[in-house]
Every structure is written in structure tokens, then in C-alpha cells.
């Protein structure tokens, strides 16, 4: 019997090719979307779970509080790790990580490298990264020991064994000529699903050799390292949390009370960092559990829309099977046999859709990978294939239950007489499903419009400086560049394509470092607060196009201005000055280093628009600069001029540059991806919803064929018939609009809450989304209704 079910199902699907193609098309697209998003979600939630001790590893993060406010940060101080091991019995081991970028040189090879991590020997005790060569117990035991990733070993040494060889790295080198690091190991390339990356691992004792004070008492006030702890198997994280709250009292309690600044610590499970941590100074950019939830929901919803289509298409074409059902029942078929027959058809169709979905996945793979920024992995693993077959089977069977019950419930006598009515329940169910489909689609269209509005707002927002045609050169710690800058600058400014140059200690696009400062407020009281800072030269404001609203700029070459500060407008407001000019001459001090505010500039954005502008100061840099900004009026010629001059003046230094506009654009990659993915899935969901609407129109036309014929005989026009058939479906889409508008408004308001500076959602957004949905729905309805209205009424009445 099962064999006959399969034979009959295949015959029916082949015979009704249009029905089969519509169903397979919708289901295959839904399964492809669900699979791609499912694999992406699986990868996102897998971060750091490959470590054997992941459930016992925590990162220590800090909360900083002063008189101006409070914030959380991922960085901590360097003496913290050994103190935790010594003082807290719950801690089995601890690890510190220091992140660096530097120039790496080997023979005549010289590159600017990133992900150079300083780590303790306990790195291999906490984490499960595989050391391919070397001894994990001794590889990081001495200063200037370094482990290379497998890729870096091949890059610098080819097939040669790198153990015992050396690299010159321009980092932690007191003379500025680079330090020799001995290669003591080779480690596997960092897995993509680690919340931090490494290309090189060097011994943290290197820092101690160069700057012993960093590990002493002063180190408690330098929060620029990442600290991880491994808890003992029986340890309670909750108990450890209570101890951390007062942990620092023992070491710097008196200083915190004296200066009215306070640090406290809290635990972050290792597996939570990638998706659930948005702290200041993250070791790398993190993702968001909200995005995972949203995209997971979209994947499930697109699949659900495809299932709804199957139900609508099947019931719409049910009239073609009336006589088949009647004959089968007359021949003795039971209801459960008919249900089984149609469920097998549904199952075969779902598995066929799964096979087609693999082709869709391969076609869409390059686009999906470019949008998400990661490779689609694990598609052809046994576990994935088994899961997909199970899901497809479940989708097919669940989607087929309702249509199979409807088909098997036809009354034999009525069917053989050609009399069929579906009842109001089935009609309302189908209409409800179409309303649901279009509600989801309109929400996605609203999401596209709002994300595009916010991205346009970001691009057009005045950042407080002119980022256009601004080239940023990285110095990478080169003494050669610091010493020869003036001659380099003089040579460039003689070229008409270069209009300005400046140096700084930080690049403002992407964030600045902060420190504790004492500032005199409007009442004359001295208040300790956190302030962001940047070392600049006298040309900085002019080159960046910043607006000075009070006081004056730095005087070039002035020794007096070496203790002067230029602050932003937010600083003056934060400390109670109504007029920025009132802050001029007020005292500002970093520890023992005191000076006066000599100028105030309009606020400028040194972070993304997710974060508010905070008190910021600029001072003349001391001890060297790390960035050179070049203002150009001709970008193409300007880059060539800069490149040629760099090679001439700094032949031993690597040229590395980027445009400020590109850097700013890169800060919003996740939002751009979010918008593009929404657009793609909105189009797909709209296409699937149109298929569902087409199914409902087909059903409506089928049961009203005689009515349409009679109306035409009585003189009804084609336009009138099309309007009659279209009216009820347009009403369904309008109902969907009323449901989708509040839902879309709520979800996008939640998304916009992540931006301090954001657009307002106006009614025009929802009008546009509704208009798009209605126009496309009307076009879909017209495809079927116009054809029916043009049909010869004689043909429809002849069969009566």
C-alpha cells in the first residue's frame, strides 16, 4: 500500500506541474533561508565553546565610578591577576592579555602586523589552542620569547623550522630600533569563533623587563589589560562575585577614597563575551544576542511563510481533486488512507524542495558570506544533513496535515455531483494566513526603510570635523618618522594637492583613551572625573576643520602651551559653565601635571553615534605621535605625492594609511549588514507572500467561475470584474497594514535605542511601506483576475 501511495503521489505531482513548481519554489526558498540563517546562528552561539574548560573560564571586567558618573569597561590593571590567585581560593589560575599592533621585521621582510598579544604562560592552561611546535610550559617563560601562528610562521620563514630563529619587532624596544624576539613555538591559527584573535603571542615578562613599575603599585591605576580567571571545579561563581566587590580595598582603598574614584570588578562567563558584552574597550568588536535573535526569527518566519503558502496552494488547487477523492471513496478508501496518501505527497514535495534548496544555498553563498562577513560552514556535515532532512520532513508533514484533512473530508455524493463548498472556517483560515504573511512582510519593509534612514542620517551627520579627503598615516612607533616629520611636512606642503597636515597621539574615528582629571567647575570646586584625551600639535584644529568657539588655539612652538588644554563643549556643560568662555583659564590637572584651559571647540564625534559625546581634552603631545593627518584637495594625486615623499624621507618605515571616511564607514558595518539582510529577506518574504495571495486568488476564481461567466453575459466589464475580485484581497492587505504598523514601530524603536543620535520615525515611513505592499499585492491579484475576466463566459457556463 505504501508503494502505491508513493506511485500515486509522484504521478499527481508530475501531472500538476504548475502546482508542484509553485510549492517547491516557495518551500525551497524558505528552507534555503532557514538553513543559511540557522548555520550562521549556530556559528554565533558557538564562540569560545571549543575550549575544554570553557565552563570554568571567566573574564574579569571593571566598573569605574567618579564624581562625574559611572561606566563599565573590559580592561583591568596588570597586578590584578596574580592578586586574584593569591587572595581568592576559588581561583585556580589567571591570565593577562596585552594587545598590540607593531612593525615586524625578519631579514628584508617587513610588515605592519596586528593581533600581537602579550600573555602569561598560563595561556595554555586556560585555553585549548593547540601548540604545534615548542613546549607550552616554557615557550613563554622568558622575556622576548614569542610564539607564531602557523600562518605567520609560513609568512616569515616559509617551510623552514622557525624554532630558535628571531624576529625584530618595534614594540617594547627602549632604543626605538626594534627588539629581537626569539621564536619558541608555533601555534595553530586562531579559530574564527574565538572572541579574540592572535597572530603572535609574546611573553608578558617582556613588559616587566622594559617597565618594572607597571607591575608594582602604580600598575593598579593603569587599566589597559584583559584579565581571565580559571575557577576551581568546585568553586561557586556567585560566591566569588561577592568577594570581588570589595577586593580592591586591600590594595588601593585609601587612594580611591582620597581621590574619590572607585573601581570594582565583576565576572563575565567566557561564552557570553561575544554576544552579551558591549563594554568599553572590548578586546575585539563583539556581536549582539539581539541580532542573533532577530535573524533567527527571520529565518524561522520565512520558513513559516513558505509552509503557509503550501497550505494555501494545496487548498486552492483542491478542486482539481474532487473527483479523485470521490472515486477513491467509492472504491473503498478510508479517510486515514487518504490522509496518508496526501501526507506522503507533502513529504515528497518537502524533500524535493530540500534538494532544490541546496542549489539555492550554493548560489546565494557568496552573497550571504559577504553580507555576514563569515564563511558558511558545516552545511554538508552528517549532523547538519540529518537535521535538515528531519526539519524538511517535519515541515512537509505539518504543512500537509490541514490540506489532507480537508481533501479527505469531502462528501462522496456531493463530490460526484460536482457540488463542493468549503465552509466558512476554511475561507477565514486562508484569509487569516494571508494577513499574517503580509503583516510580517510589511514589518520587514518598515525595517528596511528605518535602517536606511538611520544609515543616511549617520552619513549626513555633522561629526564636528571635516572627514572628507583626509588621509591618516600610521607611524607604528617609528623613530625615523618622528625625527624626520618636519622635513616630510615641508616637502608635502609645497605641493598644491596638499592643503594641511597635523599629528596626534590617537585617531579620533573609533575612540580615544581616557584618564582621571581634576577640573575646576563653575562654582570653583575641584571635581575628579573621567575625561577622554588626545595629544595633538598646533595644526590639528585647522587640518581637521574643528570650530573654536571660545579662547584660542595652541601657539606653534610655544613652551607655555605645553601645559594648556583645549576642551570640547560638553566638558564646559558637564562642569556647570553656561558660557564656554567662562571655562577659559580654569585649572585642569592629570595627577601632578597641572595646566589651564585655553580654548573650547564645538563637540566632535570620536565614537560611533551609538555613544554620547563625553568630556574631552586636547593637549600638545609629549613623547611622540602615532598618527599623521594629511588634508588633500586632489585625492588621487595627493596619495601619489604622499607615497613618493614617504619613501624618500622614511625608507626604513612601512607606509600604512587609510581615509578617515573609510574608517568611519567601517564602524557601522554591522548596521549596514543588518540593513542589507533585512532588504533581502523582505524581498523573499514578499515574494512568498505573493505566492500565497496568488493561491487565494486562484481558489476564489475557481469557485466563482460560474458567477464571473454570468456577470459577463449580463454585460459586466472586464474592469468591473477585476475590481470585484481584487477588492477583498486589497482589504486583507490593509488589515495587515494596521497589524504591522504598531509592531514595526515598536521593533524599530527598540533598535534605534542603541543609538544616542538617531532619526525619528514619522508616519510617512508606514505609508510608504503600506503602499509598496498594496501595489505589489494588486499586481499579484491582477495576474489571475484579469485572465479570468477575459475568459470566454461560454466555457465557464457550458460545464454547469
C-alpha positions in Angstrom: 0.0 0.0 0.0 2.8 2.4 0.9 4.3 1.7 -2.6 1.0 2.7 -4.3 0.9 5.8 -2.2 4.3 6.8 -3.5 3.4 6.0 -7.1 0.2 7.9 -6.9 1.8 10.9 -5.2 4.6 11.2 -7.8 2.1 10.9 -10.7 -0.1 13.7 -9.3 2.9 16.0 -8.7 4.2 15.4 -12.2 0.8 15.9 -13.8 0.1 19.1 -12.0 3.5 20.7 -12.8 2.4 24.3 -12.2 1.1 23.4 -8.7 4.3 21.4 -8.0 6.7 24.1 -9.2 4.9 26.8 -7.1 5.0 24.7 -4.0 8.6 23.5 -4.5 9.7 27.1 -5.3 8.2 28.6 -2.2 9.4 25.8 0.1 12.9 25.5 -1.3 13.4 29.3 -0.8 12.1 29.1 2.7 14.3 26.1 3.5 17.4 27.8 1.9 16.9 30.9 4.0 16.2 28.9 7.2 19.4 26.8 6.6 21.7 29.7 5.9 20.5 31.7 8.9 20.5 28.6 11.0 24.1 27.8 10.2 25.0 31.5 10.9 23.2 31.4 14.3 24.8 28.1 15.2 28.2 29.6 14.5 27.5 32.8 16.5 26.5 30.8 19.6 29.5 28.5 19.3 32.1 31.2 20.2 34.7 30.0 22.7 32.9 26.7 23.4 35.8 24.7 21.8 37.9 25.3 25.0 37.8 22.3 27.2 37.5 24.4 30.3 35.1 27.0 28.9 32.5 26.5 31.6 35.1 27.5 34.3 36.7 30.4 32.5 35.6 34.0 33.2 36.8 37.4 32.2 37.2 40.0 34.9 35.6 43.3 33.8 35.6 46.6 35.8 33.1 49.3 36.8 34.7 52.7 37.2 32.9 55.4 39.3 33.9 59.0 39.9 32.2 62.3 40.7 31.1 62.7 37.1 29.5 59.3 36.6 30.0 55.6 36.1 30.8 53.2 33.2 31.8 49.5 32.7 34.9 48.5 30.8 36.6 45.3 29.6 40.1 46.3 30.7 41.6 45.9 34.1 45.0 46.5 35.7 48.1 44.3 35.4 48.7 43.4 39.1 45.1 42.1 39.3 45.7 38.5 38.0 48.4 37.4 40.5 46.5 39.0 43.3 43.3 37.1 42.5 45.3 33.8 42.5 46.9 34.6 45.8 43.9 36.0 47.7 40.9 34.1 46.4 40.7 30.3 46.9 38.1 30.0 44.2 40.6 31.0 41.5 42.8 28.2 40.2 44.8 30.2 37.7 44.7 33.6 36.0 45.9 35.1 32.7 46.6 38.6 31.4 46.5 39.7 27.8 48.1 42.8 26.3 47.1 43.7 22.7 49.4 45.4 20.3 50.0 46.3 16.6 53.6 46.7 15.5 56.1 46.5 12.7 57.6 43.1 12.4 60.9 42.6 10.5 62.8 39.4 9.5 65.7 39.9 7.2 64.5 42.0 4.3 60.8 41.3 5.1 59.0 44.0 7.0 55.2 44.2 7.6 52.8 46.1 9.8 51.1 43.4 11.9 48.1 43.3 14.2 46.9 40.8 16.9 50.2 40.7 18.7 49.3 39.6 22.2 51.4 39.7 25.3 50.3 36.8 27.5 51.3 34.8 30.6 52.5 31.2 30.4 49.1 30.2 31.9 47.6 31.0 28.4 47.8 27.3 27.6 46.4 26.2 30.9 43.2 28.2 30.4 42.7 27.9 26.7 42.7 24.8 24.4 44.6 26.3 21.5 46.9 23.7 20.0 50.7 24.3 20.2 52.1 22.7 17.1 55.8 23.2 17.9 57.5 24.1 21.2 56.9 23.4 24.9 53.8 25.0 26.4 55.4 25.0 29.8 58.5 27.0 28.8 57.6 28.8 25.5 56.6 32.0 27.3 58.8 31.7 30.3 61.4 34.3 29.4 61.3 38.0 28.2 61.3 38.4 24.4 60.0 34.9 23.8 57.4 34.7 21.0 55.1 32.1 19.5 54.0 32.5 15.9 50.7 31.4 14.4 51.0 28.8 11.7 50.3 31.4 9.0 52.8 33.8 10.4 55.5 31.1 10.6 55.0 30.4 6.9 54.9 34.1 6.0 58.2 34.8 7.6 60.1 31.5 7.4 58.4 29.5 4.7 59.0 25.8 5.1 62.0 26.4 7.4 61.6 25.4 11.1 61.2 28.7 12.9 62.1 27.5 16.4 65.2 29.3 17.6 65.0 31.9 14.9 64.4 35.6 15.7 62.1 38.4 14.7 62.7 42.1 15.1 59.6 43.8 16.5 59.3 47.5 17.0 57.4 47.2 20.3 58.8 47.3 23.9 62.1 48.4 22.5 63.7 51.1 24.6 66.0 52.4 21.9 63.4 52.5 19.2 65.4 50.3 16.9 63.3 47.2 17.4 63.8 44.3 19.8 64.9 40.8 18.9 62.2 38.2 19.9 63.2 34.6 19.9 60.7 32.1 18.3 59.9 29.4 20.9 56.8 27.9 19.4 54.2 27.6 16.6 50.5 27.6 17.4 47.5 26.7 15.3 45.8 29.6 13.5 43.2 31.1 15.8 39.8 29.6 15.2 37.3 32.0 13.7 34.9 31.5 16.6 37.2 32.9 19.3 36.3 36.3 20.8 39.9 37.4 20.3 42.5 36.8 17.6 46.2 36.3 17.7 49.0 36.2 15.1 51.8 36.4 17.6 52.0 35.6 21.3 54.9 37.1 23.3 55.9 36.7 26.9 54.3 39.2 29.2 57.6 39.2 31.1 58.8 41.4 28.2 56.8 44.3 29.5 58.1 43.7 33.0 61.7 43.8 31.7 61.1 47.1 30.0 58.8 48.7 32.6 59.0 47.0 36.0 56.9 49.8 37.6 53.9 48.7 35.6 53.8 45.5 37.7 54.1 47.4 41.0 51.8 49.7 42.9 51.5 52.2 40.0 50.1 49.3 37.9 46.9 49.3 39.9 45.9 52.6 38.3 46.7 51.5 34.7 43.6 49.8 33.3 44.7 48.6 29.9 45.0 44.8 30.1 42.5 41.9 29.9 42.2 39.5 32.8 40.8 36.0 32.7 40.5 33.5 35.5 40.0 29.7 35.7 37.9 28.8 38.6 38.4 25.5 40.5 35.9 22.8 39.6 34.0 23.1 42.9 34.2 26.9 43.1 31.0 29.0 43.1 31.0 32.0 40.7 28.3 33.6 42.8 30.5 33.5 45.9 33.4 34.9 44.0 31.3 37.8 42.8 30.6 38.9 46.3 34.3 38.9 47.2 35.2 40.9 44.1 33.0 43.9 45.1 35.4 44.8 47.9 38.6 43.1 46.6 40.5 46.4 45.8 40.0 47.8 49.3 43.0 45.9 50.4 45.3 47.3 47.7 44.2 50.8 46.9 41.3 51.6 49.2 42.9 54.6 50.7 43.8 56.1 47.3 40.3 55.6 46.0 38.7 57.4 49.0 41.3 60.2 48.8 40.7 60.8 45.1 37.0 60.0 45.1 37.4 57.5 42.3 36.4 53.8 42.6 37.0 50.6 40.7 35.1 47.4 41.3 35.1 44.1 39.3 32.6 41.6 38.0 32.7 38.3 36.2 31.8 37.6 32.6 31.4 33.9 31.5 33.7 33.2 28.6 30.8 32.0 26.4 28.9 35.3 27.0 31.6 37.7 25.8 30.9 37.5 22.0 27.2 38.0 22.2 26.4 39.6 25.5 29.2 42.1 26.1 29.2 45.7 24.9 31.7 47.2 27.3 34.2 50.0 26.6 37.5 48.8 25.2 36.4 45.3 24.2 39.4 43.2 23.0 37.6 43.0 19.6 34.3 44.1 18.2 31.6 41.9 19.6 28.3 40.8 18.1 24.9 41.0 19.7 22.4 38.4 21.0 19.7 40.8 19.8 20.9 40.4 16.2 21.1 36.6 16.6 17.5 36.6 17.9 16.3 38.9 15.1 17.9 36.9 12.3 16.9 33.6 13.9 13.3 34.8 14.0 13.5 36.0 10.4 14.8 32.6 9.3 12.0 30.8 11.1 9.4 33.3 9.8 10.4 32.9 6.2 10.1 29.1 6.6 6.7 29.6 8.2 5.6 31.8 5.4 6.6 29.0 2.9 4.6 26.5 4.9 1.6 28.8 4.9 1.9 29.0 1.1 1.8 25.3 0.9 -1.4 25.2 2.8 -3.0 27.9 0.7 -1.8 26.5 -2.6 -2.9 23.0 -1.7 -6.4 24.0 -0.7 -6.7 26.4 -3.7 -6.0 23.5 -6.1 -8.1 21.1 -4.1 -11.0 21.5 -6.5 -8.9 19.7 -9.2 -9.0 16.6 -7.0 -12.8 16.4 -6.1 -13.5 13.5 -8.5 -10.3 11.7 -7.5 -11.4 11.8 -3.8 -14.9 10.7 -4.7 -13.7 7.7 -6.8 -11.3 6.6 -4.2 -14.0 6.7 -1.5 -16.4 4.7 -3.8 -13.7 2.2 -4.4 -13.5 1.7 -0.6 -10.7 4.0 0.5 -10.9 5.0 4.2 -10.2 8.5 5.4 -7.0 7.6 7.1 -5.7 6.1 3.8 -6.5 9.3 2.0 -4.8 11.3 4.7 -1.7 9.1 4.4 -1.8 9.5 0.6 -1.7 13.3 0.8 0.8 13.4 3.6 3.2 11.3 1.5 2.7 13.8 -1.3 3.5 16.6 1.1 6.6 14.7 2.4 7.9 14.0 -1.2 7.4 17.6 -2.1 9.2 18.8 1.0 12.2 16.6 0.4 12.3 17.7 -3.3 12.3 21.3 -2.0 15.2 20.5 0.3 17.2 19.2 -2.6 16.5 22.3 -4.6 17.3 24.5 -1.6 20.8 23.2 -1.7 21.2 24.7 -5.1 19.7 28.0 -3.9 22.2 27.9 -0.9 25.2 27.4 -3.2 24.0 30.3 -5.5 23.4 32.6 -2.5 26.5 31.5 -0.6 28.9 34.2 -1.9 26.4 37.0 -1.3 25.5 35.7 2.2 29.1 35.4 3.2 29.9 38.9 2.0 26.9 40.2 4.0 27.6 38.4 7.2 31.4 38.6 7.0 31.9 35.0 7.7 32.1 31.7 5.8 29.1 29.3 5.7 30.4 26.3 7.5 29.1 22.8 8.2 26.5 22.5 5.5 27.5 19.0 4.4 28.3 17.6 7.8 26.4 14.4 8.6 24.7 16.1 11.6 23.6 19.1 9.5 22.2 16.9 6.7 20.3 14.7 9.2 18.9 17.8 10.9 17.8 19.4 7.6 16.1 16.1 6.4 14.3 15.9 9.8 13.3 19.6 9.5 12.1 19.3 5.9 10.2 16.1 6.8 8.6 17.8 9.7 7.7 20.9 7.6 6.2 18.7 4.9 4.1 16.6 7.2 3.0 19.5 9.4 2.1 21.6 6.4 0.2 18.8 4.8 -1.9 17.9 7.8 -4.6 20.5 7.2 -4.9 20.1 3.4 -5.0 16.3 3.7 -7.8 16.5 6.3 -9.7 18.9 4.0 -9.3 16.7 1.0 -10.2 13.5 2.8 -13.3 15.1 4.3 -15.2 15.8 1.1 -18.6 14.1 1.0 -18.6 11.4 -1.7 -22.1 12.1 -3.1 -21.6 15.9 -3.3 -18.2 15.5 -4.9 -19.5 13.1 -7.6 -22.4 15.5 -8.3 -19.9 18.3 -8.7 -21.1 20.2 -5.6 -18.5 21.5 -3.3 -18.4 24.1 -0.6 -15.5 24.5 1.8 -17.4 26.2 4.6 -16.5 29.5 6.2 -13.9 28.0 8.5 -11.5 27.2 5.7 -12.1 30.5 3.9 -11.3 32.5 7.1 -8.3 30.4 7.8 -6.8 31.0 4.4 -7.5 34.7 4.6 -6.0 34.9 8.1 -2.9 33.2 6.8 -2.5 35.8 4.0 -3.0 38.6 6.5 -0.3 37.1 8.7 2.1 36.8 5.7 1.6 40.4 4.7 1.9 41.6 8.3 5.3 40.0 8.6 6.3 41.4 5.1 5.3 44.9 6.0 7.2 44.8 9.2 10.3 43.9 7.3 9.7 46.7 4.7 9.4 49.1 7.6 12.6 47.8 9.0 14.4 48.4 5.7 13.1 51.9 5.5 14.1 52.8 9.1 17.6 51.2 8.9 18.2 53.1 5.6 17.0 56.3 7.2 19.4 55.8 10.1 22.4 55.0 7.9 21.7 58.0 5.8 21.5 60.1 9.0 24.9 58.7 10.0 26.4 59.6 6.7 25.0 63.1 6.7 25.6 63.9 10.4 28.0 66.7 11.2 30.7 65.0 13.1 32.3 68.2 14.3 35.2 67.9 11.9 35.6 67.5 8.2 36.4 63.9 7.4 36.4 64.3 3.6 39.7 64.0 1.7 41.5 63.3 5.0 44.3 60.7 4.8 45.5 59.2 8.0 49.1 57.8 8.1 50.1 55.3 10.9 53.5 56.0 12.4 53.8 52.5 14.0 56.2 53.7 16.6 58.9 54.6 14.1 61.6 56.9 15.5 62.6 57.6 11.9 59.2 59.2 11.2 59.1 61.1 14.5 62.5 62.6 13.9 62.0 63.4 10.2 58.4 64.6 10.3 59.2 68.3 9.8 61.2 67.8 6.6 58.5 65.4 5.4 55.8 68.0 6.1 57.7 70.8 4.4 58.1 68.8 1.3 54.4 67.8 1.1 53.1 71.3 1.7 54.9 72.6 -1.4 52.6 70.5 -3.5 49.2 72.2 -4.3 47.3 68.9 -3.8 48.2 69.0 -0.1 46.5 71.8 1.9 47.2 70.9 5.5 49.0 68.4 7.9 48.8 67.6 11.6 50.0 65.0 14.0 48.3 63.3 17.0 48.6 60.5 19.5 45.3 58.9 18.6 42.9 58.6 15.7 39.6 60.1 16.7 37.5 57.9 14.4 37.0 54.8 16.6 37.5 56.2 20.1 40.0 57.8 22.4 41.7 56.8 25.6 40.6 58.3 28.9 42.1 59.2 32.2 41.1 60.8 35.5 41.4 64.5 35.6 40.7 67.2 38.2 38.7 70.1 36.8 37.5 73.3 38.5 33.8 73.6 38.0 31.7 76.8 37.7 31.4 77.2 41.4 35.2 76.9 41.9 35.0 73.4 43.3 37.6 70.9 42.1 36.0 67.7 40.9 37.6 64.4 39.8 36.2 63.0 36.7 36.9 60.9 33.6 38.0 62.8 30.5 38.9 61.5 27.1 42.1 62.9 25.7 44.2 63.3 22.6 47.7 64.6 22.1 47.9 67.0 19.1 50.0 69.6 17.5 49.2 73.3 16.7 47.9 72.5 13.2 45.4 69.9 14.4 42.3 72.0 14.7 42.8 73.7 11.3 43.6 70.5 9.5 40.5 68.7 10.9 38.3 71.7 10.4 37.2 71.9 14.1 35.5 75.0 15.2 37.0 77.0 18.1 34.1 78.7 20.0 36.0 80.2 22.9 39.6 81.0 23.7 42.4 80.3 21.3 44.3 77.6 19.6 47.8 76.3 20.6 50.6 78.6 19.6 53.1 76.7 17.5 56.4 76.3 19.3 55.1 77.8 22.5 56.5 76.2 25.6 53.8 77.9 27.7 51.1 76.0 25.8 52.7 72.7 26.7 50.5 72.8 29.9 47.5 74.2 28.1 44.3 72.3 27.3 41.6 72.7 24.7 38.4 71.0 25.7 35.1 70.3 23.9 31.8 72.0 24.6 30.5 69.0 26.6 33.3 69.5 29.1 32.1 73.0 29.9 28.5 72.0 30.2 29.3 69.0 32.4 31.1 71.2 34.9 28.4 73.8 35.1 29.6 76.6 32.7 26.7 78.2 30.9 29.0 80.1 28.6 32.0 78.1 27.2 34.1 81.3 27.5 33.7 81.1 31.3 35.9 78.0 31.4 38.9 79.7 29.9 41.7 80.0 32.4 40.3 77.4 34.7 42.6 74.7 36.1 42.7 71.2 34.7 45.1 68.6 36.1 46.1 65.0 35.4 47.7 64.0 38.7 50.6 66.3 39.4 50.6 67.7 35.8 48.6 70.9 36.0 47.6 73.4 33.4 44.8 75.7 32.2 42.0 75.6 29.7 43.0 77.9 26.9 40.3 77.0 24.3 36.9 75.4 23.7 35.9 73.6 20.5 32.5 72.6 19.3 31.6 69.0 20.1 33.0 66.3 17.7 32.3 62.6 17.5 35.2 60.4 18.3 33.0 57.4 18.8 30.1 56.0 16.8 26.6 57.5 17.1 25.7 54.7 19.5 27.5 56.6 22.2 27.1 60.1 23.5 29.8 62.7 23.3 31.7 63.0 26.7 34.2 65.4 28.2 37.3 65.5 26.0 40.5 67.4 26.1 43.4 68.0 23.6 46.9 68.9 24.6 50.2 69.2 22.8 51.6 65.7 22.5 54.5 64.7 24.6 57.0 61.9 23.8 56.0 61.4 20.1 52.9 61.0 17.9 51.3 57.9 16.3 49.2 59.4 13.5 49.7 61.9 10.7 46.7 63.5 9.1 47.0 64.9 5.6 44.3 67.2 4.1 44.1 67.0 0.3 42.1 68.7 -2.4 43.0 66.1 -5.0 42.9 62.6 -3.6 44.4 60.6 -6.4 47.4 63.0 -6.9 47.7 63.5 -3.1 48.1 59.8 -2.4 50.8 59.5 -5.0 52.6 62.6 -3.6 52.4 61.2 0.0 53.7 57.8 -1.1 56.6 59.2 -3.0 57.6 61.6 -0.2 57.3 58.8 2.4 59.7 56.5 0.5 62.2 59.4 0.2 62.1 60.5 3.8 61.4 57.3 5.6 62.9 54.5 3.5 63.1 52.1 6.5 59.5 52.6 7.7 56.3 50.8 6.4 53.7 53.1 4.8 50.3 52.3 6.1 47.4 54.7 5.5 43.6 54.9 5.4 41.0 57.5 4.7 39.0 59.0 7.6 35.8 58.5 5.7 36.5 54.8 5.2 37.4 54.3 8.8 34.1 56.0 9.9 32.2 53.8 7.4 33.8 50.7 8.8 32.4 51.5 12.3 28.9 50.8 11.0 29.5 47.5 9.2 27.1 45.7 11.5 24.3 48.2 10.8 25.0 48.0 7.0 24.8 44.3 7.1 21.7 44.4 9.2 20.0 46.7 6.6 21.1 44.6 3.6 20.0 41.3 5.2 16.6 42.8 6.1 16.2 44.0 2.5 17.0 40.6 1.0 14.7 38.7 3.3 12.0 41.3 3.0 12.0 40.7 -0.8 11.9 37.0 -0.3 9.1 37.1 2.2 7.2 39.5 -0.1 7.7 37.0 -3.0 6.4 34.1 -0.8 3.5 36.2 0.4 2.6 37.0 -3.2 2.6 33.3 -3.9 0.2 32.8 -1.0 -2.0 35.6 -2.3 -1.9 34.1 -5.8 -3.1 30.8 -4.3 -6.0 32.5 -2.6 -7.0 34.4 -5.8 -6.8 31.1 -7.7 -9.1 29.5 -5.2 -11.5 32.4 -5.3 -11.6 32.5 -9.1 -12.2 28.7 -9.3 -15.2 28.7 -7.0 -16.6 31.9 -8.7 -16.1 30.8 -12.3 -19.9 30.5 -13.0 -20.6 33.8 -11.3 -17.9 35.5 -13.5 -19.5 34.0 -16.6 -23.0 35.1 -15.7 -21.8 38.7 -14.9 -20.1 38.9 -18.3 -23.2 37.6 -20.1 -25.2 40.2 -18.3 -22.8 42.9 -19.5 -20.2 43.4 -16.8 -17.0 44.9 -18.0 -13.5 43.4 -17.5 -12.6 46.4 -15.3 -15.6 45.8 -13.1 -14.9 42.1 -12.7 -11.2 42.7 -11.9 -12.3 45.3 -9.3 -14.8 42.8 -7.8 -12.2 40.1 -7.5 -9.4 42.5 -6.2 -11.5 44.3 -3.6 -11.5 41.6 -0.9 -7.7 40.9 -1.3 -6.8 44.6 -1.0 -8.8 44.7 2.2 -6.8 41.8 3.5 -3.5 43.7 2.9 -5.0 46.8 4.5 -5.8 44.8 7.6 -2.2 43.5 7.5 -1.0 47.1 7.4 -3.0 48.0 10.6 -1.5 45.0 12.4 2.1 45.6 11.1 2.4 49.3 11.7 2.4 49.2 15.6 4.6 46.1 15.5 7.1 47.6 13.1 7.1 50.9 15.1 7.8 49.0 18.3 10.6 46.8 17.0 12.4 49.6 15.1 12.2 51.9 18.1 13.9 49.2 20.1 16.6 49.0 17.5 17.1 52.8 17.4 17.5 52.8 21.2 21.1 51.6 20.5 21.9 55.0 19.0 22.2 58.1 21.2 21.9 60.1 18.0 19.0 58.8 15.8 16.2 59.6 13.4 12.6 59.9 14.3 10.1 57.5 12.7 7.4 59.5 11.0 4.0 58.4 9.5 5.4 58.6 6.0 7.5 55.6 6.7 4.5 53.4 7.3 2.6 55.0 4.4 5.4 54.1 2.0 5.6 50.5 3.4 1.9 50.0 3.1 1.8 51.5 -0.4 4.6 49.1 -1.5 2.7 46.1 -0.1 -0.6 47.1 -1.6 0.8 47.8 -5.1 2.6 44.5 -5.2 -0.5 42.7 -3.9 -2.7 44.4 -6.6 -0.2 43.4 -9.3 -0.3 39.8 -8.0 -4.1 39.7 -7.9 -4.3 41.2 -11.4 -2.3 38.3 -12.9 -5.1 35.9 -12.1 -8.2 38.1 -12.1 -7.5 39.8 -15.4 -7.1 36.4 -17.1 -10.3 35.2 -15.6 -12.2 38.3 -16.5 -11.0 38.0 -20.2 -12.0 34.3 -20.4 -15.0 33.3 -22.7 -18.1 33.0 -20.4 -19.4 30.2 -22.7 -16.6 27.9 -21.5 -17.4 28.5 -17.8 -21.2 28.0 -18.2 -21.0 25.0 -20.6 -19.9 22.7 -17.7 -22.8 23.7 -15.4 
